[in-house]
Amino acid sequence: MGDDWWFWSYNRGKPLAKDVEEARRPEWAARLLAGVGHPEAGMRVAVVTGSKGKGTTAFLLARLWERLDPDGGPVGLFVGPHLHDVRERIRLREEPIPHEAFLHFAAEVRPVYASLASEVRHEAGEYIGPLAPLLAVAFLYFRASGVRRAVLEVGRGGLYDEVNVVPHEAAVITALFPEHLEAFGPTLDHVARQKWGIVTRDVRDVFVGALDVEGLRALGRVAEERQGSAWVRAHFSHERFASEPLPPAAGEDEARRTAVYPRLFLYGRDFAACDVRLVPEATTFRYCEDAGATREGSATALRQEAELAGEEIVLPLLGAHQARNYALAYRAARRLAGDPPLAGGRRLEDPLPWPGRLERLGREPDVLVDGAISRQAAEEVRRVLEEAFGIPPRPLVVVLGLPDGKDVEGVADTFAPVARRLLLVPVVAPHLRPADYSPVWGKYAHAEEERELGAAVNRALEEAGRSGVVLFAGTQSFVAAVRREWFARAERGE
């Protein structure tokens, strides 16, 4: 096992896996936690999943939970992927685990991991996911630091994710759209089944972000399989929330009678970000709740009928989608904190130490980097470019770095109409295969491939000019490479 020892089992088993998701076998994570003494025992935990925005939402949830319930002590945070250092995944009060602490707790986890890995049938495509040993390190660190509550971000999906073995009282689903179809299955219902998988027997409350009608219907169909039709009628309907979770309807099968019946909180019906505006370097909005909504509706409708309106928030992240992430995190945090009264006034949030979310790297031209890997995410970024950066008429150059399996055409189709140039850069990472960009440059005359990132940076800056905008968008390994290249250029004085 090398420096990235937590990938050892994954690298041996995953290439041979036939069913990518079921081969993950999260029960190995449960055994690993048991092997290091169950450091997660007794902690209050919230789990966050979603097709987009789960990392930002997890960060905000940890911050807001601690703020709304300061007597509960610090909130541990487990997120991913990391950009530059694996320690970024494990945080306390938003600061990464110290290097010495990581080495100390990794030394405790590593022999247990190695012993379990010797039992895994790697030749049959089974493996221990890399999140399992990192999760064990995180909880050992949290326990040693006196932490009694934590927010965990799912790595992918939810149903078979290692994080899901940790008992948790709150499940947060940020977004739902087609993704990882080669692993989850070909339809939105398959994706919904993975996300809804975090609604385990311990969950008391479920918080769902701003989904479109198709996303809500997909979640409803999956919930009906698990919770039964009576629960779905009560919680996904347009009627007022039941004051208590409803029991299953008579005659439903045993699986449904023994299922969990949590409370459900929906964005746009029960809470929302209202009056959203983009201002230089930030997004402003007001957090709104309707304590007894009588029908589902848009955030605008909720604002008009809201019984409860909280602080005006100035969030140093750009985009209406970030306001929605904040509202989702706030509702979950408020519930976890015992529903304290909503504050009034105006709050300027501190920046999140979570780079690569429409992060501005430079000016003249404006240089931005974002982890957009789907059409839906690209559409959010394009709206920000149009509303906050004057695209068009300002010239825009987009540099894409997407691996195989991502929505290459969807992202390119979104940016191509407003970009002067699309530059396509192969992603270089040991666990990723380069995407096939040929459909993009075959469709758009202003799309070209640049084999080297440094050359792409030079060309993008030249073509945008001092008055333009350069956007780097792609997977997290590409975001990390862009940031390394940019800061290296700054050190060289370029």
C-alpha positions as CSV (number, residue, x, y, z in Angstrom):
1,M,0.0,0.0,0.0
2,G,1.4,3.4,-1.0
3,D,0.7,6.9,0.2
4,D,-2.9,6.7,-1.1
5,W,-3.4,3.5,0.8
6,W,-7.2,4.1,1.2
7,F,-7.5,3.4,-2.6
8,W,-5.8,0.0,-2.4
9,S,-8.8,-2.2,-2.2
10,Y,-10.8,0.0,-4.6
11,N,-8.0,-0.2,-7.3
12,R,-7.9,-4.0,-7.0
13,G,-11.6,-4.7,-7.1
14,K,-13.4,-2.0,-9.1
15,P,-11.9,-2.8,-12.5
16,L,-13.4,-6.3,-12.2
17,A,-16.8,-5.2,-10.8
18,K,-19.9,-6.1,-12.9
19,D,-22.4,-4.1,-10.9
20,V,-20.6,-0.9,-10.1
21,E,-22.8,0.2,-7.3
22,E,-23.6,-3.1,-5.5
23,A,-19.9,-4.0,-5.7
24,R,-19.1,-1.2,-3.3
25,R,-20.4,-3.3,-0.3
26,P,-20.8,-0.6,2.3
27,E,-20.9,-3.2,5.1
28,W,-17.1,-3.2,4.9
29,A,-17.3,0.4,6.1
30,A,-19.5,-0.7,9.1
31,R,-16.9,-3.4,10.0
32,L,-14.1,-0.9,9.7
33,L,-15.8,1.5,12.1
34,A,-16.4,-1.4,14.5
35,G,-12.8,-2.4,14.2
36,V,-11.6,1.0,15.4
37,G,-14.1,1.0,18.3
38,H,-17.2,2.7,16.8
39,P,-16.0,6.3,17.2
40,E,-19.3,7.4,15.5
41,A,-21.4,5.9,18.4
42,G,-23.6,8.4,20.2
43,M,-23.1,11.3,17.7
44,R,-26.0,13.2,16.1
45,V,-25.4,13.0,12.3
46,A,-26.9,14.5,9.2
47,V,-26.2,13.1,5.8
48,V,-26.2,15.1,2.5
49,T,-26.6,13.8,-1.0
50,G,-27.7,15.2,-4.4
51,S,-26.8,15.5,-8.0
52,K,-25.3,18.9,-7.4
53,G,-24.6,21.3,-4.6
54,K,-24.1,18.7,-1.9
55,G,-20.6,19.9,-0.8
56,T,-21.7,23.5,-0.5
57,T,-24.9,22.5,1.4
58,A,-22.9,20.3,3.8
59,F,-20.5,23.1,4.5
60,L,-23.4,25.5,5.2
61,L,-25.3,23.0,7.2
62,A,-22.4,22.4,9.6
63,R,-21.8,26.2,10.0
64,L,-25.5,27.0,10.5
65,W,-26.2,24.1,12.9
66,E,-23.3,25.2,15.1
67,R,-24.5,28.8,15.0
68,L,-28.1,28.0,15.8
69,D,-27.2,25.6,18.6
70,P,-23.9,26.8,20.0
71,D,-24.4,24.8,23.2
72,G,-24.1,21.6,21.2
73,G,-20.4,22.2,20.6
74,P,-18.5,22.0,17.3
75,V,-19.9,20.2,14.3
76,G,-17.6,17.8,12.5
77,L,-17.6,17.9,8.7
78,F,-16.8,15.1,6.2
79,V,-16.9,16.2,2.5
80,G,-15.3,15.5,-0.8
81,P,-13.7,15.3,-3.2
82,H,-10.6,17.1,-2.1
83,L,-8.8,19.4,-4.6
84,H,-5.2,19.4,-3.3
85,D,-4.9,17.5,-0.1
86,V,-6.9,14.6,1.3
87,R,-7.1,16.4,4.7
88,E,-9.6,18.8,3.1
89,R,-12.2,16.1,3.4
90,I,-12.1,16.1,7.2
91,R,-12.9,19.4,8.9
92,L,-13.7,20.9,12.3
93,R,-15.1,24.4,12.3
94,E,-14.3,24.5,8.6
95,E,-10.5,23.9,9.1
96,P,-8.9,20.7,7.7
97,I,-7.7,18.1,10.1
98,P,-4.0,18.9,11.1
99,H,-1.4,16.9,9.3
100,E,-0.1,15.3,12.5
101,A,-3.6,14.3,13.6
102,F,-4.3,12.8,10.2
103,L,-1.1,10.7,10.4
104,H,-1.9,9.7,13.9
105,F,-5.5,8.4,13.3
106,A,-4.6,7.0,9.9
107,A,-2.0,4.8,11.7
108,E,-4.8,3.5,13.9
109,V,-7.1,2.8,10.9
110,R,-4.6,1.4,8.4
111,P,-3.9,-2.1,10.0
112,V,-7.7,-2.7,10.5
113,Y,-8.3,-1.7,6.9
114,A,-5.5,-4.0,5.7
115,S,-6.9,-6.9,7.7
116,L,-10.3,-6.5,6.3
117,A,-9.0,-6.0,2.7
118,S,-7.4,-9.5,3.0
119,E,-10.9,-10.9,3.3
120,V,-12.4,-9.1,0.3
121,R,-13.0,-11.1,-2.9
122,H,-11.3,-8.6,-5.2
123,E,-11.1,-11.1,-8.0
124,A,-15.0,-11.1,-7.9
125,G,-15.1,-7.4,-8.3
126,E,-15.7,-6.6,-4.6
127,Y,-13.8,-3.8,-2.8
128,I,-13.8,-1.6,0.2
129,G,-14.6,1.9,-1.0
130,P,-11.9,4.6,-0.4
131,L,-14.4,6.6,1.7
132,A,-14.5,3.9,4.4
133,P,-11.0,4.3,5.9
134,L,-11.2,8.1,5.6
135,L,-14.6,8.1,7.4
136,A,-13.0,6.1,10.2
137,V,-10.1,8.6,10.4
138,A,-12.7,11.4,10.5
139,F,-14.7,9.9,13.4
140,L,-11.6,9.1,15.4
141,Y,-10.5,12.7,15.0
142,F,-14.0,14.0,15.9
143,R,-14.3,11.8,19.0
144,A,-10.8,12.9,20.2
145,S,-11.8,16.5,19.7
146,G,-15.0,16.2,21.8
147,V,-17.4,16.4,18.8
148,R,-20.9,15.2,19.4
149,R,-22.5,15.9,16.0
150,A,-21.4,15.8,12.4
151,V,-22.4,16.5,8.8
152,L,-21.4,13.9,6.3
153,E,-21.5,14.3,2.5
154,V,-22.2,11.2,0.4
155,G,-19.5,10.4,-2.1
156,R,-21.8,9.2,-4.9
157,G,-25.5,8.1,-4.9
158,G,-26.3,7.2,-1.3
159,L,-27.9,3.8,-1.2
160,Y,-24.6,1.9,-1.5
161,D,-22.3,4.7,-0.2
162,E,-20.0,4.1,2.8
163,V,-21.3,7.2,4.6
164,N,-24.8,5.6,4.7
165,V,-23.8,3.0,7.2
166,V,-23.5,5.7,9.9
167,P,-26.8,6.1,11.8
168,H,-28.2,9.6,11.0
169,E,-31.3,11.5,12.0
170,A,-31.5,13.9,9.1
171,A,-31.3,13.2,5.3
172,V,-30.7,16.1,3.0
173,I,-31.2,15.8,-0.8
174,T,-30.0,18.8,-2.7
175,A,-30.9,18.2,-6.4
176,L,-31.9,15.4,-8.7
177,F,-31.1,15.0,-12.4
178,P,-29.7,12.3,-14.6
179,E,-26.1,11.4,-13.6
180,H,-23.9,8.4,-13.3
181,L,-26.4,6.5,-15.4
182,E,-23.8,3.8,-16.3
183,A,-23.7,3.0,-12.6
184,F,-27.1,3.9,-11.2
185,G,-29.3,2.8,-14.2
186,P,-30.8,4.5,-17.3
187,T,-33.7,6.5,-15.8
188,L,-34.2,9.3,-13.3
189,D,-36.0,6.8,-11.1
190,H,-32.8,4.9,-10.8
191,V,-31.0,8.0,-9.7
192,A,-33.8,8.8,-7.3
193,R,-33.5,5.4,-5.7
194,Q,-29.8,6.0,-5.0
195,K,-30.5,9.4,-3.4
196,W,-33.5,8.3,-1.4
197,G,-31.4,5.5,-0.1
198,I,-30.0,7.8,2.6
199,V,-33.5,7.8,4.2
200,T,-32.7,4.9,6.5
201,R,-34.5,3.6,9.6
202,D,-32.9,6.2,11.9
203,V,-34.0,9.2,9.9
204,R,-36.5,11.5,11.5
205,D,-36.5,14.3,9.0
206,V,-35.9,14.6,5.2
207,F,-35.1,17.9,3.5
208,V,-35.4,18.1,-0.2
209,G,-34.0,21.0,-2.3
210,A,-35.4,22.8,-5.4
211,L,-36.4,19.9,-7.6
212,D,-38.5,20.2,-10.8
213,V,-41.7,18.3,-11.2
214,E,-40.1,15.3,-12.8
215,G,-37.6,15.1,-10.0
216,L,-40.3,15.3,-7.3
217,R,-42.3,12.6,-9.1
218,A,-39.3,10.3,-9.3
219,L,-38.6,10.7,-5.6
220,G,-42.3,10.2,-4.8
221,R,-42.3,6.9,-6.8
222,V,-39.2,5.6,-4.9
223,A,-40.6,6.8,-1.6
224,E,-43.8,4.9,-2.3
225,E,-41.8,1.7,-2.6
226,R,-40.2,2.3,0.8
227,Q,-42.7,4.2,2.9
228,G,-46.0,3.3,1.2
229,S,-48.7,5.3,-0.6
230,A,-50.2,6.8,2.6
231,W,-47.0,8.5,3.5
232,V,-46.5,9.7,0.0
233,R,-50.0,11.1,-0.2
234,A,-49.4,13.0,3.0
235,H,-46.0,14.4,2.3
236,F,-45.8,14.8,-1.5
237,S,-49.3,16.0,-1.8
238,H,-50.4,19.7,-2.0
239,E,-52.1,19.4,1.4
240,R,-51.0,20.8,4.7
241,F,-48.4,18.8,6.5
242,A,-49.7,16.2,8.9
243,S,-48.8,17.2,12.4
244,E,-47.4,13.7,13.0
245,P,-46.1,11.2,10.5
246,L,-48.9,9.0,9.1
247,P,-49.0,5.2,9.6
248,P,-49.1,3.0,6.5
249,A,-52.4,2.3,4.9
250,A,-54.2,-1.0,5.9
251,G,-53.2,-4.0,3.8
252,E,-49.7,-2.7,2.8
253,D,-47.0,-5.4,2.9
254,E,-44.6,-6.0,5.8
255,A,-41.7,-4.1,4.3
256,R,-43.8,-1.0,4.2
257,R,-45.2,-1.5,7.7
258,T,-41.7,-1.7,9.1
259,A,-40.3,1.2,7.1
260,V,-39.3,4.6,8.5
261,Y,-41.8,7.4,8.4
262,P,-40.0,10.7,8.7
263,R,-41.2,14.3,8.3
264,L,-40.6,15.8,4.8
265,F,-39.6,19.4,4.2
266,L,-39.8,20.6,0.5
267,Y,-38.1,23.6,-1.0
268,G,-40.7,26.0,-2.5
269,R,-43.5,24.6,-0.3
270,D,-42.1,24.9,3.2
271,F,-39.1,27.1,2.9
272,A,-37.3,29.0,0.2
273,A,-34.7,31.7,-0.7
274,C,-36.8,34.7,-1.6
275,D,-36.1,38.0,-3.3
276,V,-32.8,36.6,-4.8
277,R,-30.5,39.2,-6.4
278,L,-26.9,39.0,-7.6
279,V,-24.6,41.9,-6.5
280,P,-20.9,42.2,-7.1
281,E,-19.1,39.3,-5.5
282,A,-22.2,38.0,-3.7
283,T,-25.8,36.8,-3.8
284,T,-28.4,38.4,-1.6
285,F,-31.8,36.9,-0.6
286,R,-34.1,36.5,2.4
287,Y,-34.8,33.1,4.0
288,C,-38.5,32.4,4.1
289,E,-40.6,29.7,5.7
290,D,-44.3,28.8,5.6
291,A,-45.1,27.0,8.8
292,G,-48.3,25.5,7.4
293,A,-48.3,25.7,3.7
294,T,-51.5,24.8,2.1
295,R,-50.2,24.1,-1.4
296,E,-46.9,23.7,-3.2
297,G,-45.6,26.6,-5.2
298,S,-42.7,28.6,-6.4
299,A,-40.4,30.6,-4.1
300,T,-42.2,33.7,-5.2
301,A,-45.6,32.3,-4.2
302,L,-44.1,31.2,-0.9
303,R,-42.7,34.7,-0.3
304,Q,-46.1,36.2,-0.8
305,E,-47.8,33.8,1.7
306,A,-44.9,33.3,4.1
307,E,-45.8,33.3,7.7
308,L,-42.1,33.5,8.7
309,A,-39.4,35.6,7.1
310,G,-35.9,35.5,8.4
311,E,-32.7,37.4,7.9
312,E,-31.6,39.0,4.7
313,I,-28.5,37.0,3.8
314,V,-25.5,38.3,1.9
315,L,-23.7,35.2,0.7
316,P,-20.3,35.5,-0.9
317,L,-21.1,32.9,-3.5
318,L,-22.5,33.7,-6.9
319,G,-25.8,32.3,-8.2
320,A,-29.4,31.7,-7.3
321,H,-28.6,28.0,-6.9
322,Q,-26.3,29.0,-4.0
323,A,-29.2,30.8,-2.4
324,R,-31.3,27.7,-2.7
325,N,-28.4,25.6,-1.2
326,Y,-28.3,28.0,1.7
327,A,-32.1,27.9,2.3
328,L,-32.0,24.1,2.3
329,A,-29.1,24.0,4.8
330,Y,-30.8,26.6,7.0
331,R,-34.0,24.7,7.2
332,A,-32.2,21.5,8.1
333,A,-30.0,23.3,10.6
334,R,-32.9,25.0,12.2
335,R,-34.8,21.7,12.6
336,L,-31.7,20.0,14.1
337,A,-31.3,22.9,16.5
338,G,-34.8,22.5,17.8
339,D,-36.5,25.1,15.6
340,P,-35.3,28.3,17.3
341,P,-37.0,31.6,16.4
342,L,-36.0,33.1,13.1
343,A,-33.7,36.1,13.4
344,G,-34.3,39.3,11.6
345,G,-32.0,41.9,10.2
346,R,-29.1,41.4,7.8
347,R,-26.3,39.0,7.9
348,L,-23.1,39.0,5.9
349,E,-21.9,35.4,5.7
350,D,-18.1,34.7,5.8
351,P,-16.6,33.2,2.7
352,L,-16.6,29.4,2.5
353,P,-13.2,27.8,2.5
354,W,-14.5,25.7,-0.4
355,P,-12.8,26.7,-3.6
356,G,-13.9,26.0,-7.2
357,R,-17.5,27.2,-6.9
358,L,-17.5,30.0,-9.4
359,E,-14.3,31.1,-7.8
360,R,-12.7,34.2,-9.2
361,L,-9.0,33.7,-9.8
362,G,-8.1,36.9,-11.6
363,R,-9.3,40.2,-13.1
364,E,-8.8,41.9,-16.5
365,P,-9.9,39.5,-17.8
366,D,-12.2,38.1,-15.1
367,V,-11.0,34.5,-14.6
368,L,-13.5,32.0,-13.0
369,V,-13.3,28.3,-12.2
370,D,-16.3,26.1,-11.5
371,G,-17.0,22.4,-11.2
372,A,-19.9,22.3,-13.7
373,I,-20.2,18.8,-15.1
374,S,-23.8,18.6,-16.3
375,R,-26.2,20.7,-18.4
376,Q,-28.1,21.7,-15.3
377,A,-25.0,23.0,-13.5
378,A,-23.8,24.7,-16.6
379,E,-27.1,26.5,-17.0
380,E,-26.8,27.9,-13.5
381,V,-23.3,29.2,-14.3
382,R,-24.4,30.7,-17.6
383,R,-27.1,32.6,-15.8
384,V,-24.5,34.1,-13.4
385,L,-22.3,35.0,-16.4
386,E,-25.2,36.8,-18.1
387,E,-26.5,38.6,-15.0
388,A,-23.3,39.4,-13.1
389,F,-20.6,39.5,-15.8
390,G,-22.3,41.0,-18.8
391,I,-22.1,38.0,-21.1
392,P,-22.8,38.9,-23.9
393,P,-21.6,41.5,-25.1
394,R,-18.4,40.9,-23.2
395,P,-16.3,38.2,-24.9
396,L,-16.3,34.8,-23.2
397,V,-13.8,32.0,-23.6
398,V,-14.7,28.7,-22.0
399,V,-12.1,26.0,-21.2
400,L,-13.7,22.6,-20.5
401,G,-12.1,19.6,-18.7
402,L,-14.5,16.7,-18.5
403,P,-13.8,13.0,-18.2
404,D,-15.6,10.1,-19.8
405,G,-19.1,9.6,-18.4
406,K,-19.9,13.3,-17.8
407,D,-22.4,15.4,-19.8
408,V,-19.9,16.7,-22.3
409,E,-22.4,17.7,-24.9
410,G,-24.9,19.2,-22.4
411,V,-22.2,21.4,-20.9
412,A,-20.9,22.4,-24.3
413,D,-24.4,23.1,-25.7
414,T,-25.0,25.4,-22.8
415,F,-21.9,27.6,-23.2
416,A,-21.4,27.5,-26.9
417,P,-24.1,30.1,-27.9
418,V,-22.5,32.7,-25.6
419,A,-18.8,31.8,-26.0
420,R,-16.3,33.3,-28.5
421,R,-14.3,30.1,-28.1
422,L,-14.6,26.6,-26.5
423,L,-11.3,25.0,-25.7
424,L,-11.4,21.3,-24.8
425,V,-8.7,19.9,-22.5
426,P,-8.2,16.2,-21.8
427,V,-8.5,15.4,-18.1
428,V,-5.4,13.7,-16.7
429,A,-6.2,11.7,-13.5
430,P,-5.4,8.1,-12.6
431,H,-9.0,7.2,-11.9
432,L,-10.6,8.9,-14.9
433,R,-10.7,8.3,-18.6
434,P,-10.6,11.2,-21.0
435,A,-13.8,12.2,-22.6
436,D,-14.5,11.9,-26.4
437,Y,-14.8,15.5,-27.4
438,S,-15.3,14.8,-31.1
439,P,-19.1,15.4,-31.0
440,V,-18.5,18.9,-29.7
441,W,-15.9,20.1,-32.2
442,G,-17.9,18.4,-34.9
443,K,-20.9,20.5,-33.9
444,Y,-19.3,23.9,-33.2
445,A,-16.8,25.5,-35.5
446,H,-15.4,27.6,-32.6
447,A,-14.6,24.5,-30.5
448,E,-11.1,23.2,-30.5
449,E,-9.0,20.8,-28.5
450,E,-5.9,22.0,-26.5
451,R,-3.8,19.1,-25.3
452,E,-1.9,21.0,-22.6
453,L,-3.6,23.0,-19.8
454,G,-0.8,25.6,-19.8
455,A,-1.4,26.3,-23.5
456,A,-5.1,26.5,-23.0
457,V,-4.6,29.1,-20.3
458,N,-2.4,31.2,-22.5
459,R,-4.8,31.0,-25.4
460,A,-7.9,31.7,-23.3
461,L,-6.4,34.9,-21.8
462,E,-5.2,36.1,-25.2
463,E,-8.6,35.5,-26.9
464,A,-10.7,37.0,-24.1
465,G,-8.5,40.1,-23.8
466,R,-8.5,42.4,-20.8
467,S,-12.1,43.2,-21.1
468,G,-13.4,39.6,-21.4
469,V,-14.1,36.7,-19.2
470,V,-12.4,33.3,-19.0
471,L,-14.3,30.3,-17.5
472,F,-12.7,27.0,-16.6
473,A,-15.3,24.4,-16.0
474,G,-15.1,20.7,-15.4
475,T,-14.5,17.9,-13.0
476,Q,-12.9,18.5,-9.6
477,S,-9.5,17.1,-10.7
478,F,-9.5,19.6,-13.6
479,V,-10.5,22.4,-11.2
480,A,-7.6,21.4,-9.0
481,A,-5.2,21.4,-12.0
482,V,-6.4,24.8,-13.1
483,R,-5.9,26.3,-9.6
484,R,-2.3,24.8,-9.4
485,E,-1.5,26.2,-12.9
486,W,-2.9,29.6,-12.1
487,F,-1.1,30.0,-8.7
488,A,2.2,28.7,-10.2
489,R,1.9,31.4,-12.9
490,A,1.4,34.0,-10.2
491,E,4.5,32.8,-8.4
492,R,6.4,33.1,-11.6
493,G,5.1,36.7,-12.0
494,E,3.2,35.9,-15.2
